[in-house]
Amino acid sequence: MAKETGSIGQYPVILIRVISKEDTMSWLEATR
């Protein structure tokens, strides 16, 4: 678990970037 905890710390940043990018694209399409 200790090893996974160290590597998992990096995933939230990547997920946030991907999710925020998708949300931005969907938001732009919704505001058209």
C-alpha positions as CSV (number, residue, x, y, z in Angstrom):
1,M,0.0,0.0,0.0
2,A,2.8,2.4,0.8
3,K,4.2,2.1,-2.8
4,E,0.8,2.6,-4.3
5,T,0.2,5.7,-2.1
6,G,3.3,7.3,-3.4
7,S,2.4,6.7,-7.1
8,I,-1.3,7.5,-6.6
9,G,-0.3,11.0,-5.5
10,Q,0.6,11.8,-9.2
11,Y,-2.6,10.6,-10.7
12,P,-5.0,13.3,-9.3
13,V,-3.0,16.0,-11.1
14,I,-3.3,14.2,-14.4
15,L,-6.9,13.4,-13.9
16,I,-7.7,17.0,-13.0
17,R,-6.0,18.2,-16.1
18,V,-7.9,15.7,-18.3
19,I,-11.2,16.4,-16.6
20,S,-10.8,20.1,-16.7
21,K,-9.9,20.0,-20.4
22,E,-13.0,17.9,-21.1
23,D,-15.1,20.2,-19.0
24,T,-13.7,23.3,-20.8
25,M,-14.6,21.8,-24.2
26,S,-18.1,20.8,-23.1
27,W,-18.6,24.2,-21.6
28,L,-17.5,26.0,-24.8
29,E,-19.9,23.8,-26.8
30,A,-22.7,24.5,-24.3
31,T,-22.2,28.3,-24.5
32,R,-22.3,28.4,-28.3
